[in-house]
Amino acid sequence: MWREFDPRPHELEREDPSRGSRGTGDSGPAVSTDARDVFSRDLNLPRSSSRRPVRDRDQVYELRESEVRILATTGAFRVVPASELRDHHGRPADPREGDLRHLRELGLVHTTPHLRGDRRTTLVTLTERGRDLLESHRDRDREEPQQAFYAGIVKPRELAHDAELYRAYLDAGERLRQRGEEVRRVVLDYELKRDYQRFLRDLNRERRRDQGDRDELDREREIAEWARHHDLPFIDGHVHFPDVRIEYERPDGRRAFEDLEVVTPHYRGAFAAAKARTGFRTYRSVSGIGGRAGRGRRGLDPRLAEEFLP
């Protein structure tokens, strides 16, 4: 069972690309292994094809399973192209009608026109009200780490890059499913960098209390230890963060994770060289329209973590 394992990040095993596929070893109640169903799995919200009333504070929303899935998926990745979400009929979601229009009219999602390469698309994000709805209907009895949900856009200049994350996840999730492994949740770089910032603040506070007795080498050792504890690469004095960490469970119950990075044509020079050393699985985006996965290595400049505050 999940509760038999310590869920701290350093206890997870990195994905081993040399392993072949294996059977599912089915045991216990049947659960959906579709990578699209992961994020709504632990929510106490409608799972029917017809809309049901959902009360949240002083509001009542009519929702069905496909709309709950759209909300949870969008919240997990912060921003998702509408065409990569699926409506009640299994078709790409259309902001002008059906599920997505219904959610927008309820004030639970926001849709934004966007030019993706040479194609026009629509990006979907949760509103604060949409995130609050998901948070208030979590299954609080579960002991495992739960999926984080986000609302709005934090860094508009990285919108095109972030819009590729869900597609990269779907490719990786399908590969894991074919090996009989079950995705439990995803962790975005924002969450990892937030934890790192908290660690740095605590570390700096301790150094001031010790009146600066620790030298820079001591500080670097402590940062390297933090990175090791969180299974993150520490290279040339810096911690490197993946865009997405997929946590999954193997058929034998062991926990593992896979780190993904979306690589754009803008990755050049020293930045591109740094990515080649981290061991993250890369997803190459070509002109922002499509991409393919491959073994690559990339690390984000850890100084970017300073932009992420709790």
N, C-alpha and C positions, 0 to 999 in steps of 0.2 A: 504494500500500500504506500501511497505518497507520504503519509506521516511518518513512515519508518526512516525517511531520509532527511538529513540536514539540508535545507534549501539554500544555504549561503552560496554565493556565486563561486567561491573557490573550490567547492565540493563537486561542481559539475565537471563533466569530462568534455574536452573538445571533440568535435566531429572528426572522425577518422575517414578520409576520402578513399582509403585503400580497401575498406570493407565492402563486400558485395551486398546484394539484397538478401533478405531473410523472410521467413514466414512471420505472421502476426502473433502466433501463440495466443490465440483468443482465449480470454478468461474473464469472468464477470459479465455485467450487463453490457450489451452492445452499445457503442457510442459512435457518433459520426467522426470519421477521420478526414473529412473534407477540410482542407486548409482554410476555407472561407467560414467555417462554422466555429472556429476556435474561440473567437473573442466574445461571443454571446453565450457561450456554454454555461458560465457561472452566474448568469443574470436571471432573476426571478421576474421574467417578462414573457409576454405571449409567445407560444410556440405553435400557433395554429395558422392555417391559411386564411382564415377570416379575421377581421379586426376585432379586438377585445378592448374594453375600457381599462386604462391604467391610471391610477390616481397618484399624483405627485404633488405634495403640499396642497395648494388650493386649485390645482389644475387637474383636468381629466383628459387624457389623450386616448384616441382610438388607434391601436397598433396591431400589426400582425408580424409573424415570424420574420419575413423577409425585410421588413422595415427595422426591426430590432437588430438584425444582422448588419444592415447598412450603418446604423448608428454606432454599433460596437466596433465595426471594422474601421470606420472613419475616425473614431476616437482613439483607437489603438495606434494609428499611423499619423494622426494629426491632419493630414491632407491626402485625399485619394481622388484620382480622376473619376468622374461619373461613369465613364464607359467601362471601368474595371469593376464597378459594383454590379450586383445582379438584382433585378426586381422580382416581383411575385411570380412572373412567368419564366424566370431564368434568363431573361434577356438583359443586355447592358442597360443600366438605369438611365432614364431620360429626365432631365430636370424640368422639362415642360409638362410631364404627365406622370401618372402612376405613383409609385412609392416615394420617389424623390420629391416630386411636387408636393405630395401630401406632407412629408416631413418638413419641407421648407415652409409650407403654410402654417404648420403647427409651431414654427419658430424653433425647431430642434436642430436644423442644419442651415448652413449658409452656402450658396453656390456662387462661384466666381468664374466668368469667362477667362480663358487663358490660351495663349498661343503656344503649342507644344511642337517644337520643330517648325514645320510648315503646315501643321494642322491645328484647327481650332478645337478646343475641348473645354470642358467645364470642370473645375476643381471643387471638391466638397469638403467642408470642415464642419465640426460641431459648433453650435453656439454654447454659451455658458449654460443655458437652460437644458440643452441636450446632454451635456456632460453631467449636470446635476441629476438628471433623470437616471442615467446609468449608475452613478455612484449610489443613489438612494435605493436601488433595486439589486444590489449585489447579494450573493449568497454569503452571509457573514459567518456561516458555520465552517467554511473550508479553511484548513490550516495552511495550505500551500500559498506561496506568494501569488498575488492576484494581478491581473492585467491592469496597467495604468491607462487612463483615458485622458485625452487632451482636447482643449477647445481653442479655436482661433489659430492664427498664424503668428509665429514669433519672429521669424527672420524672412521678410518678403524676398530678399535678394537670393535666397536659397530655395525658392519655391519650386523651380523647375527640377532641381536635384531631388528635393524631398518627394515630389510627385511620382518619382520612379521607385520609391522604396517598396510600395505594396506589390508591384509587379515582380520585383526581385524576390520578395517573400513568397509569392505564389509559386514561382519556379522551384525554390528551395523546399517549400512545404510539400509540393507534389513529389519531389524526389525522396523526402523523408517518409512520406506516406507509403510509397512503393516499397520501401525497406521495412515496413511494418512498425514504424516509429510514430509516436503521437505528439504533436506540438502542444505544449502547455500554455505558452504565452510568448510575447515578444517584448524586448526591452530596447527602447530607442537610445541613441547616443545622448540625448538630452538628460535622461535619467542617470546614465553613467557619469556624465560630466557634472551633474548636480551633486552626486555623491562625492566626486573628487574635489569639488569646490569646498564642500563642508569639511572634508579631511584637511585641505590646505589651510583653511581658517583655524581649525583646531591646532594644527601643527604650528602655525605662526604664533598663536596665542601661547602655546607651551614654550616656544623659544623666547618670547618676551618675558614670560614668567621666570625662565631660567637665566634671564639677563644675558642672552646671547651666547651662552657657554657652548652651545652646539655649533660646530662649524658647518660650512656648506656641504662638505662631504657627508656628514651625519644626516643632514636634511635629505640629500639625494638618496642615501640608503633607505631612509624611512619611506620616501616616495616609491622607490623600487619595490619595497616590501608591500606597500599598499597595492601596487599594480599586480604583483604576484598573487596576492590574496584575492584579487578580483579577476584573475585570469586575463589580464590585459598586457600587451607588449610594452616593455620599457626599453626604449632604444635611444641612444645618444642623449641620455639625460631627460627624456620626455616620455610621458604616458601617451599611448595611442588608443583611439576609440573607434570601434566599428560603427557604421550607420545603424545597423540592426543586429541584435543578438536574439537568436531563436532558441528558446529553451524547450527541450523535448524529452520524452520518456521512451526508453527502449523497451522491447517486448519483455525483457527480464526484469523490468522495474527500475533499472538504473537510470539516473538523470545524466543528460549531456547537453551541450549547446553548440551552435554553429554561428560564427560571426560573418556578417555580410557587409559588403561595401559597394556602393554604386559609384562607378568610375565614369567620368565624363571626358570629352575630348580636351577640356581645359586643364587636365592634370599633366603638368609638364615640369621639367627641371628637377630641382631638389625635392619638390613636393611629390612628384611622381616617383622619384628614387626612394623616398621614405616609405611609400606605400608598398614597395616591393619587398619589404623586410618584415612585415607584421604577421603574415600568415592568414589574413582574412580572405574569405572566398569572395571574389569580385564579380560584379554584374556590370558589364560594359554597356553604357547607354550611348547610342549613336544618334547624334543630332536631336536628342530628347524624344525620339519617336519609339525606339525599340531597344532591345538589348539582348545580351546573352551572358550566361554565367560561365565562370572559369576559375581556375586556381590562380589567384594573384595575391599581392600583398600591398596593403595600404594602411597608413596611419594618418589621422588628422593632426594638424598642429595643435598640441595641447594648450597653447596659449588661447585658442578659441574657447576653451572651457571657462575662461574668465567672463565671458559674455552670458553665462548661464547661472543665474542666481535663484535660490529657492523663493 
